[in-house]
Amino acid sequence: MRVIDLALKDLLQIVRDRRSAFFLGVMPILFTFFFGLVFGSSAEGDPRLPVGFVIHDESDALSASSQTLLEASDAIRPVLLEGNDADSAAESVRDGDLAGAVIVPVGFGEQALAGEKPRLTVIVDQNTPAGQTASSAVQAAMTRLLGAVETARLSAEAFEAREGFESEAARRAYLDEALALASEAWLQPPLTVAVEQSGAAAEEGEEISPNVYTQSSPGMIVQFVVFGLNTSAMVLVLERRSRTLQRLLTTPITRTQVIAGHVLAMFLVVFLQQALLVAFGQLAFGVDYMREPLAILLVMVTLALWVASLGLLIGAMSKSEDQVIMWALMAMFVFSALGGAWFPLDVTGKTFAAIGHLMPTAWAMDGFQNIVLRGLGLSSVLLPAGILLAYAVAFFALAVWRFKFE
Amino acid sequence: MHKNFGDVYAVQGVNFDVQAGEIFSLLGPNGAGKSTIISMLACLLEPTQGDALVMGHSILRDPMAVKAAIGVIPQDIALYEDLSARENLNFWGKMYGLRGAALRQRVDEVLGVIGLAERQKGRVGKFSGGMKRRLNVGIALLHKPHVIIMDEPTVGIDPQSRRNILDNVKELNQQGMTVLYTTHYMEEAQELSDNIAIMDQGKIIAHGTHDELVKIVGELDRIDLTINAEAGRVLERWQATEGVHQVSAENGQLTLLVDDSNVVLPRLFESASRGGVRITSVEIQEPNLEAVFLHLTGRALRD
């Protein structure tokens, strides 16, 4: 009971500290939003490159089909430009607001359906990776479109030769229907390529809707639980400095209970902070933590245990408030930067990723992202959680060894 | 008990009894070992050798029972400054095992005793030094301990708060609590104590009631003098003067133990005059604990 009383006292002190709300809640939410913007775009979570789409003749049947095929691309998404202004589209490409622009001229559809070779204007900056990607994607979509047009045209010619059309309108209706069917067929190609990871068979993940916050939300949780512990470690330092820690030992409480009470308080702070940020990530940023609640809970508990042990270690090593802030900052930068909280370790190369995985934070990120990014299940977090637990035990042992009551 | 810190022998074979219901003072200069003894009795430090029994419980074998029986008032104010007076008392009461209605009632009583009922919701960090000192005392009373241990509770406080604490000590004692009090102020030990142990360099050098201790110096008078020159100019001369037993000098003041001040004082004036030194003030005191300490150690208690 004394352990709980001591933990509740710590929590009361932490809540009283005006800095707590800032470090524990406000800053991580702001940084999640900020990093989300860095990794994503303003397209409400669609990570594909924006390509301007200008239609000069809206009655053209092929315009709608070309837009549909561009929409189906994995690399680009068409952004319909109002005003049909080619100059402003080119300016947007130059400014980097668009990865490219497609101008569909008047008569494009008629020329294509007549078997002529229509000209489509594509504006890209070939010197940039985004421009090259946009160019390839537009070409692929247009090749499919013209393939569909050719299919429709040949089908119409064959039908006309065999049965004939009653009128030009009937011919046009046949062509439109054939074109629509051929275009739709491209959206569901008969051949798909399955990509498998070499080596050990990987767990197959559920498909997750793209969301730019799947990196920044767990990343900022990991970063700010480490930094947020400076408020709880501070309580420990102030207790030692005010001699209340020593006075505690004149009451019927053991040294083990004193340490347990402080660790419990730190664990609760970190866990509640994570719960707040996970809830915020789920509701405000659309990161789907709740698709595997048990797995997320396991990662949260083991991360909180490790961070509480780290907090105890910082509280044990620090003699002043300044030292607490210094150690907390150092821990935050090292564990966040190397542990993949700021950027995915997948993009950093083998060596950096291997070094990063010496950090417990990298395993916490793996645990979170296996659920919210890779669409995996409970079994995928067992290893990260186990490693976090091992780190928690090691840091706790180190903290107890270094702990001074005077 | 013995306590060593490496090569430093802080407490060397200290042995004493405190009777139930008495005020017992450990009197000695800074560094004499008083706080180390208190720390051992409060189970904060383990003796290097020896043991102590508090209310029949060994500090080594049954420290939890010892802690439950004592209330420690530390020398430093040890409070949570970001909590209110009531929150502090609530927390410390829980640490002493109080819960629920019993805790609330006891906190109310203590707030009344220490005179902070009106300010119970105020943040301790904004309290005056005297108020903090009173709350510091109140915490140790929450569980109605058999023994109160006070480690130099009047260091660095104003005369009014000091008076208040000394009155509190007497009141607690009248309520039946045994008080173990440490101080380096001779007047406090003299005013409060039933028994006094005088300590120096980790040892008890004298032990008894005030009257018993004063008898150690017999019928010697104590004279405090100031002169208009450095003490060294008269020190040797006065030590050799007939009727002078001991001379010590500190901060421009000389303290002498003499047989009969009426006879010796004219000799001191004459000796000073011959050396070209003028005596600027004289104070003759009855034998007291200061004189005892001077007699036993050759140094003033305040050294």
HADDOCK unambig.tbl for C-alpha pairs under 7 A between the chains (distance, minus, plus):
assign (segid A and resid 2 and name CA) (segid B and resid 94 and name CA) 6.96 0.50 0.50
assign (segid A and resid 2 and name CA) (segid B and resid 95 and name CA) 6.08 0.50 0.50
assign (segid A and resid 13 and name CA) (segid B and resid 82 and name CA) 6.68 0.50 0.50
assign (segid A and resid 242 and name CA) (segid B and resid 78 and name CA) 5.61 0.50 0.50
assign (segid A and resid 242 and name CA) (segid B and resid 79 and name CA) 6.88 0.50 0.50
assign (segid A and resid 243 and name CA) (segid B and resid 78 and name CA) 5.19 0.50 0.50
assign (segid A and resid 244 and name CA) (segid B and resid 78 and name CA) 4.78 0.50 0.50
assign (segid A and resid 244 and name CA) (segid B and resid 79 and name CA) 6.00 0.50 0.50
assign (segid A and resid 247 and name CA) (segid B and resid 78 and name CA) 6.80 0.50 0.50
assign (segid A and resid 249 and name CA) (segid B and resid 44 and name CA) 6.55 0.50 0.50
assign (segid A and resid 250 and name CA) (segid B and resid 42 and name CA) 5.65 0.50 0.50
assign (segid A and resid 250 and name CA) (segid B and resid 43 and name CA) 6.66 0.50 0.50
assign (segid A and resid 250 and name CA) (segid B and resid 44 and name CA) 6.71 0.50 0.50
assign (segid A and resid 250 and name CA) (segid B and resid 67 and name CA) 5.84 0.50 0.50
assign (segid A and resid 250 and name CA) (segid B and resid 72 and name CA) 6.77 0.50 0.50
assign (segid A and resid 251 and name CA) (segid B and resid 67 and name CA) 5.37 0.50 0.50
assign (segid A and resid 251 and name CA) (segid B and resid 68 and name CA) 6.66 0.50 0.50
assign (segid A and resid 251 and name CA) (segid B and resid 95 and name CA) 6.24 0.50 0.50
assign (segid A and resid 251 and name CA) (segid B and resid 96 and name CA) 5.96 0.50 0.50
assign (segid A and resid 252 and name CA) (segid B and resid 64 and name CA) 5.11 0.50 0.50
assign (segid A and resid 252 and name CA) (segid B and resid 67 and name CA) 5.30 0.50 0.50
assign (segid A and resid 252 and name CA) (segid B and resid 68 and name CA) 5.77 0.50 0.50
assign (segid A and resid 252 and name CA) (segid B and resid 95 and name CA) 6.78 0.50 0.50
assign (segid A and resid 252 and name CA) (segid B and resid 96 and name CA) 6.21 0.50 0.50
assign (segid A and resid 253 and name CA) (segid B and resid 95 and name CA) 6.99 0.50 0.50
